[in-house]
Amino acid sequence: MDMNSFFNDLQGKIHNAIENSPAKDIEKNVKAMMTQGFSKLDLVTREEFDIQAQVLAKTRAKLEALEARMAELEGKTAEPTPPK
């Protein structure tokens, strides 16, 4: 028996042992429980979160521009008009 076939045989036996072990069933069960638990939570995807963060940044920029414009207009109306 050459070394290559020995390692292939050993790899096959290890693979079969892992596939048939209770650890594989435990992993499947844990994944199923976590998926079920996460589905009950009100979570958003990373993509949705990033989109909302961009919308919030744009809204903040517009708000700051409007506040500056409003302060400018209030400053103009607060200036006393010279008497005629």
C-alpha positions as CSV (number, residue, x, y, z in Angstrom):
1,M,0.0,0.0,0.0
2,D,1.5,3.3,-1.0
3,M,1.4,6.4,1.1
4,N,-1.1,8.3,-1.1
5,S,-3.7,5.6,-0.9
6,F,-3.1,5.2,2.8
7,F,-3.8,8.9,3.4
8,N,-6.8,8.8,1.1
9,D,-8.2,5.8,3.0
10,L,-7.5,7.5,6.4
11,Q,-9.2,10.7,5.2
12,G,-12.2,8.7,4.1
13,K,-12.5,7.0,7.4
14,I,-12.2,10.3,9.4
15,H,-14.8,11.9,7.1
16,N,-17.2,9.0,7.7
17,A,-16.6,9.1,11.5
18,I,-17.3,12.8,11.6
19,E,-20.4,12.5,9.4
20,N,-21.8,9.7,11.6
21,S,-20.9,11.3,14.9
22,P,-23.4,13.0,17.3
23,A,-21.4,16.2,16.9
24,K,-22.9,16.6,13.4
25,D,-26.4,16.2,14.7
26,I,-25.7,18.6,17.6
27,E,-24.4,21.2,15.1
28,K,-27.5,20.9,12.9
29,N,-29.8,21.2,16.0
30,V,-28.0,24.2,17.3
31,K,-28.1,25.9,13.9
32,A,-31.8,25.2,13.6
33,M,-32.5,26.6,17.1
34,M,-30.5,29.7,16.4
35,T,-32.2,30.3,13.1
36,Q,-35.6,29.9,14.8
37,G,-34.6,32.2,17.6
38,F,-33.3,34.9,15.2
39,S,-36.4,34.7,13.1
40,K,-38.5,35.7,16.2
41,L,-36.3,38.8,16.8
42,D,-37.0,42.1,15.0
43,L,-33.6,42.2,13.2
44,V,-32.5,44.0,10.0
45,T,-29.9,43.0,7.5
46,R,-26.6,44.8,7.3
47,E,-27.6,46.2,3.9
48,E,-30.8,47.7,5.3
49,F,-28.8,49.2,8.2
50,D,-26.3,50.8,5.9
51,I,-29.0,52.2,3.7
52,Q,-30.8,53.8,6.7
53,A,-27.5,55.2,8.0
54,Q,-27.0,56.9,4.6
55,V,-30.5,58.3,4.7
56,L,-29.9,59.6,8.2
57,A,-26.6,61.3,7.2
58,K,-28.4,63.0,4.3
59,T,-31.2,64.1,6.5
60,R,-28.8,65.6,9.1
61,A,-26.9,67.5,6.4
62,K,-30.2,69.0,5.1
63,L,-31.3,69.8,8.6
64,E,-28.0,71.6,9.3
65,A,-28.4,73.6,6.0
66,L,-31.9,74.6,6.9
67,E,-30.9,75.6,10.4
68,A,-28.1,77.8,9.0
69,R,-30.5,79.3,6.4
70,M,-33.1,80.0,9.1
71,A,-30.5,81.7,11.4
72,E,-29.4,83.8,8.4
73,L,-33.0,84.9,7.7
74,E,-33.7,85.6,11.4
75,G,-30.6,87.7,11.5
76,K,-31.8,89.8,8.6
77,T,-35.2,90.4,10.1
78,A,-33.7,91.2,13.5
79,E,-31.6,94.0,12.1
80,P,-33.1,97.4,12.9
81,T,-34.2,99.4,9.9
82,P,-32.8,102.9,9.7
83,P,-35.4,105.6,10.2
84,K,-36.4,107.7,7.1
